[in-house]
Amino acid sequence: MSILERVKAKSVDIMSVYRNLQETHLNRARASLRQALSWYGYLRKSGQLSSNPELAGLMKPELEALNATLNKLDSNVIRIAVFGLVSRGKSAVLNALLGDKILQTGPLNGVTQWPRSVRWQPSDKVLVELIDTPGLDEIEGESRADMAREVVHQADLILFVVSGDITRTEYQALLQLRRSQKPLILVFNKIDLYPDTDQGAIYQNLQQLGAGHPEAKPLLPDEIVMVAAEPAAMEVRVEWPDGRVTYEWETPPPQVDELKEIILNILNREGRSLLALNALIQARDAEAAIAQKTIDLREKEAEEIIWQFTKYKALAVMLNPIAFLDILGGTVADLALIRALARLYGLPMTSYEAGKILKTILFSSGGLLLGELGSSFILGLGKTTAAIASGDNPSNITAFAGSAIAQAGIAGYGAYSVGKAAQVYLEKGCTWGQLGASSVIQEILSQVDQHTILYRLRQELGIKY
């Protein structure tokens, strides 16, 4: 086998690995969303939602979003959204990729008044939805923010189009888009208007956009692409056979081959992984919103449950004379409190899962609650000793009462702390677990190759390895 044949065979093997990994990521994302939807379906069938129509109404938008996200996964369509200020050539870039002038362009600002999408099939195996948007400086106020937020939320990949040195408004918009936790390519359009030396200087400036800013990192070379989507017409000298010389204006073809190649490489190498990751991020946000709405709606009931368990635990610990049973009884009370809160929020919870939450709370508290357990045990020993000796010396009853009251205070504070911490855990922990959205996001990002655009998202998403 020749060297060229070996290189081709190796490339085929690598692409096969990428395809298999992408399919795994897509299947894991589907399983995660189906698990979430099946649980909320169980709540509806069990009557927990029908008995609380207010909560069912609050959850409806998020449940619809989960269903829509699962449908998007099944359709296998990757969404690429283009952003930028007016007159940067956003629509022209998409037309050049499509190979046809489908989207309207023109010399006037604001030709695109609302988001528009068109289908693009750059290869037999890839189907893309291209989303064109109005200029970010064309729409004012909250309507612009809402439009951008919704399009970014749906996009799997973002193209940000500039046409020269970046302005302050563009820089702020770029920072906002990079906070969206989506892969982004900066497209430097209209390069035909700049000489090569200026192109190089602007390119270097664009690369250093994140330098010195705590919220952004410098762009990598493959995250910046230079194009001429709609080149300016050029005057061409024409010499005729009869000796006449005329001048005509001709428009050169678009220069977008590099951008198309980069997009195709990304889609072939990690397109379905991008699709899976975006779906999981949307599912994570929807489930977190559901949990937050549930907690907000049932805040008063939860507070009553926590205070009820706080009083019962403090009283039981105070009256019990045996130190070991104090700790055991207090632990059982904490587990019961966690399960009571889970039932209130409509979340599944076994004794084993409640025990894991309690362990997490104890060790994540910086040793505070563990210290309280130790103090409670020491006081309990003193209380036990005083109870045993009280028959010989009645004055020991005073020592027993003092230790009991101090221990009850510690136990009550511990119960209240566990209850409040469990509220936070039940809110945030709804997306963890074996097939929880956050767990699968972390799983996908731990498997991506360092040469992929997803690799950079590790840091953007706060995942460390």
N, C-alpha and C positions, 0 to 999 in steps of 0.2 A: 504494500500500500504506500502510495506516495505521501509526501509531507502535506500537500494540499488536501488529499483525500482524508488524511488523519485529522487535519484541522476541521474539515467539514463534518466528519463523524463526531468529533468532540463537541462542536457547536450544536449538532442535533441532540446529543445526549444532554447538554446543559439546558436547552429549551424544553426537552422532555421533563427534566427535573422541575423547571419553573411551572410547566403546565400542571403537573401532578400536585405541586405545592399549592398552586392557585385553586385547584379543584377542592383540595382539602380545606382551604380557608373558606371557600364558598359554602361547603357543606356544613362546616362548624358554625358559620354565621346563620345559616338557615335553621339549624338545630336550636341555636340560642333563641332566635326569634319565635320559633314554634313553641319552645318551652314556656317563654314569657306569655304568649297568647293563650296557651292551654291553661296556664294557672289563672289568668284573669277570666277565662271561660269557665273554669271550675267555680270561681267566686260567684259568677252570674248564676250558674246552675244550682249552687248550694243555697242561694237566696241571700247571701251576704250583701250583694249589691242591690237586689230588688228591695230589701228591707231598708236601704238607705239611698233613696232616689237622688238626694243632693250629691252624694259622693259619686254615684253612677254618672250623673250629668257632668261633674267636674272631670272625670276620667275619660269621657268620650273622645275628646280631641286626640289625646295621647294613644288611645287604643286604635283609633283610625289611622294615626301615623304609623303605629307598629304594623298594621295590616298593609298599608301602602308600601312600607319599607320591604316587607317580605315579598310583595308582588314585584317590586323593582328588582329584587335579587333574582326572582324566578325568570323575569324577562331578559336578564343578562345584558341590559343596555347601560353603557357607561356614559355619564353626563360630564361634559366639559363646558365650563362657563367662562366667558371672556368679560373682563372688567377694564376700566380705564376712564380717563377724562374725555371730554368731547374733543372731536377732531384729531384723535390719535389713530384712527383707522381700524377700530375694532371690527366693524361689519366687513370691511375690506379684507381683513385677515381671514375671517371665516369664509368669505366668498372664494378667496384664493385656495383655501384648503378644499373646498367643495368642487373647485374647478368650474364654477358657474356663478354668475352674478344673481344670486337668489335674494340676498338681503339688500335693501336699499341703501345706497351711499350717496353722498353729495357734498358740495362745498359749504353748505349751511350747517351751523351747529344744531345738534339735537335731532338728527334725522330719525334715530331710533328713540321712540317715546316710551316703550314698555318692553319688558323681556320677551324675546321671540326665540323659538327653538326650531331647529331643522335636523333631520336625520342625515347621517353621514356614514357610509360603509367603505372605509379606506382599504379593507381587505375582506376576503371571504369569511374570515373567522371573527371579525370585530365589527360590532355595531355601536355607533356613537350618537349621542344626542348633543348637538352644539347649541349653546344658549347664548344669545346676544343680549346685551343689557344697555340701558341708557347711560350716558356719561355720568360719572359719580358727582360731577359738579354741575350737572344740568337740573337734577331734581333736588328740591330744597327740603331741609328739615327732616321730620320723622318719616315721611313717605319714602325718602331715599334710603334711610337706614333700614326700614322694613323690607323694601324691595331687595336690597343687597343681602340682608340677613337671610331671607327666604331662599334666594338663588344659591347663596353659598352653602346653605344647609343641605340643598339637594345635590350639589355638585360633587363629583368624585375627583376632579382635577380642575385647577384654575389657571387661566392665562391672563396675565396682567400686561396690557399693551401701553407702551410709552413711545415717544417719537423724538427722543433727544435727551438732554440732561434733565433729570427728574426734578419736578417742582416740589415745594413744601407740601402742597395739597396732595400730590401723588404719593409722596413719602408717607404721609399719615394714613392714606387709604391702603397703601401696601402693608403697613404695620398691622392695620385692622384685619386685613385678609389673612395675614400670616398667623394671627391669633386664632383663626378659625380651625386650625389643626387639619388643614388640607394641603396636599402637595401643590406647589405653585411654580409656574414657569414665567419668567419675565421676558416679554417679547418686545424687542427694540425694532419698531417699524420705521419705514421711510428712510432706510439707510442710503437709498439712491440720492438723497438730497445732501449727503455729507461726503467730503473727501475721505480717503482711507485713513489719513492721520487723525482726523476728528472722530471717525468711527472708533478707532482704537482707544482714544482718550475717554470717550463717553462710555465705552465698554468697561474700562477699568473703573470708572466712577460708579457704574452700576453694580459691579462686583462688590464694592466696598460699602454698599448701602447700609448694612447692619453694623459696620465697625463703629465702636464707641457707644452703641445704644444697647442698654441692658436687655431689651425685649426682642432683639433681632440678632441674627448671625449673618456674616457675609455670605452672599449667594455663591454657590458653586458654579464652575464653568458650564455644566450641563443644565443649569437652571436659567441661563440667559441665552436667548436665540435672536439673531439679527435677521430681519426680513425686509422685503419691499413688496408689500401686498398689492399695491396699486401704483406702480412706478409712474413718475411724471413723463409726459410725452417728450421725445427728443427730436430735434431737427436733423433730418438726414439728407445728405447731398445725393442727387440722382443724376447720373450721366447717361444720356440717351445716345443711340447709335448715330443719329444725325448730327451729334456734336452739341446738342442743347444740354444745358445744366439747369436743373430745377431743385427746389428744396421742399421736402414734405415732412409732416410731423407723424411720427410713429410711436406707439406705446409699447415699450418692452414687456415681455411676459412677466408675471409675478415671480418673485424670488422667495419661495416658501418651502423649498425642498428639504432644507435642514430641519425646519420646524415639524414638517410632516414626518420625517424620519424619526425625530426624537419622540414624537407622540406615539408613532407606531411601535417603536422599541419599548416604550413604557407600557403600552397596552398589551403587547405580546408577552412581555416579561413579568408584568405584575398587575395587569388590568383588572382581573377578577379578584385579586387580593385587595386592590383599591376599593372595588365595589363592596366586598365583604366588610372591610374596615369602616367605610363610611356608613354602611347599614348598621353596624354594631354601635358606632358613635351615636347615631340617631336613636337607636333602641335604648342605649344607656341613658341618654338625655330624657327620653320619654318616660322610662321607668322611674328615673329620679324625680321627675315632675309629678308622677302619680304618687310616689311615696311622700313627697313634700306636701301635696294637696291633702293627702290622707291625714298626715300628722297635724297640719294646720287645722283641719276640720275637727279633729278629735283631741285637740290640745287640752281642753278643759277636762275631758274624761280621763286622759292619760295622767294629768296632774293629780286628779283625785285618787287614781289607782296607786301612784307612787307614794303619795302621802299616807294612804291606807296601809300599804306594806311597811312603810317607814315606822308608823306607830306600832303595828303588830310585832315587828321584829324587835324594836326597842323594848317593848313590854315583855316579850318572851325571854329575851336575853337578860333583862333585869331580874326577873323572878326565878330564872333557872339557877340552881346553886352549883351545877357541875360544869367545870371549865370546858371540857371536851365537847359536851353537848351544846354549849354556847356557839362554838365555831361551826359545828355540824348543822345545827338548827338555823343559824344565820345564812349559811350557804344554800340550804334548801329554800329558805325564804327568798333569797336573791334569784335563784333559778325559777321559782314560781312567779316572781315579779316579771322577769323577762318573758316568760311564756304568756302571762296575762296581757302584757303590752303587745306582743305579737298577735294574739287573738283579737285585740282591739283594732289593730291595723289591718287585719285580714291577711296576715302573712303566715305561711306554714312554719311550724316550729316544733321539733321534738325535744325531749329532755337532753339528748346528746348535743343537738345544735345549740340549745340554750347554754349547756355547759361550755361549749367552745366560745360562745360570746362572752360569758362570764370570765373565762380564762384570759381572753383577749383584753377585756376591760381592766382586769387586775394588773396585767403586765404592761399595758400601754399607759397606765396612769402614773408612770415614773416612780413606782414603788409606794405611792401614797396610800392606796387602799391595802396593799400588802403590809405596810407599816401599821395601819389601823388594825389589821387582823392580829399582828403580833402584840400590839398594845392591849387589844381586847383579851387575848389569851393570858397575858400576864395579870391583867386585872381580874380575869376569871379565876386564875389560880388563887389570887389573894382573897377573892370573894368566897371560893370553896373552902379555903383554910379557915376564914372567919366563920363560915356557917358550921363547920365541924366543931370549932372551939366555942361556939356560942353557948353550948350547954354548960360548960365549966365557968365561963366568964360572960355574963350578959352584956358587958361593955363591947364585946366583939360584934354585937348586932349593929352597932353604929358603924364599925369598920365594914361590915357586910353591905350596909345600906349605901355607904360612900362609894365603894367599889362598884356596886350594882348600878347606881345612878350614872357614874362616869362611863361604865361599860355600855349602858343603854344609849347614852348620848353618842358614843363612837359608833355603835351598831346602827342607830337611826341615820346618822350622817352617811355611813357607808351605804345603806339601802337607798337613800335619796341619790347619792352619787352614781350608784349602779343603774338606777332607773333613768336618770338623765342621760348617762352615757349610752344606755341601751336604745333610747330614742334616736340618738344620732346614728348608732350602728344600724338600726333597722331602716333608717332613711337611706343611708349611704350604702349599706350592705346588700340592698335589693338587687344590685347588678353584679354581685360576686357569686361565688359558688361554682360548681363544676361546669355549667354551661351559661353562667351569667355573662352579660355583655362585656363587662370590664375584664373578666377573666379571659375571655376569648380574644379580646383586643390585645392583652398582654401576651397571650400565646402566639398570636400572629406576628407581632412585632419582634418577638424573641427568635423567630425563624427566618426573618427576611435577610437576604444577602446584602453585604455592605455596599455593593455597587448599584443598589436599587434606590429609587426615590423614596420608598417607604422607610428605608433605613434612617433617613434624616428625621422622620416623624417620631422616632423614639424620644428624642430630646424635646420635640415640640409637645408631645403628650405627657412628658414628665416620667417616662419609663426608664428605669436604670437597670443596667446589667453588669 
